[in-house]
């Protein structure tokens, strides 16, 4: 990689991060070029692994000087191809992957302000463990907590299983440090509860998928965990029964910490792979609800279940990892069970439309003349459905994706609930955004990254 002046870009970045952290060997780079789903594979000239914000800034400045594009990568647990480079960049500018894998520092917890500063490569599990040392909790929780990173959840504005209680990642971001496309460091870092000077830059970068700046550090809000929780899994006949159960618990003064939905097909699949069935009875749907409160929470939950229209139910004191396993093992089990890369579509619909949308999505296999096994699960409390279509022949994946998005749009939903647009959903952004809206986003992108250097092909194509 040598520019028209004859200077070597790779030599410049080696001087910044060290020889061992500039990967050019194909075998060494391979893990950074394919995403978790296996459906998205790209190509890059190098993988660069800086350790500090200053190193990121220097690398980005070198990229600007040599006209090199950058694909930003955290834990690489996304589902839409946003964390890997495009498959082809021949004939275009050179491209590198900038990995935050070495950026794992976590500051001391501010127990009075209930916040903590972390580098972008710190995992959700590491952040939550540090918070727990001080009797606090990180509000964002994902099944991929061991590998999903701070920078990644900010870039995609992840929701996760605690969103019903605490909101999405954007709500947890108090401050941010990021490197702009020109190499300048932007720092908006304050634990103030009220700070209303100008634009909400941290909020803008949350959900921007690395297209506006490279997030290097985040100041996260922390919360006090409940003293104790009760987790219940109930087998129910209708989605509306899930809603009724959640409403009844809320009306009895309980705080809903998480509310999930699974289908019989999904529960059976994880059971076949070694996970204990939460209840013996079969039903079309299963809802997992975790609640907290004062007094005898277990007694209240038992009363609610006795009065509810459920086929069967079980409850355990939190964390109830065996009950949660039925939900959290869905993703890895689905990946192992499909004969082709799973068509994974993270969507949302208005809660009122969830029952009809689930029926329509479950019936999608009947509309096609090729193999397709739908497994649906998600966050029933916020209308988020994880659509998984197994065994779909790769040439038919895009067509089937369009069918799913058509159902979602017809129900007033969004084609992206948690994982962003990435490369996978660019062709369908018009289903959720008007031309004026898209033009406004492009104007912001052009203002902050006029050369289109950051994550080319992501969000806008």
Order of alpha helices (4+ residues) and beta strands (2+ residues): alpha-beta-alpha-beta-alpha-beta-beta-beta-alpha-beta-alpha-alpha-beta-beta-alpha-beta-beta-alpha-beta-alpha-beta-alpha-beta-alpha-alpha-beta-alpha-beta-beta-alpha-alpha
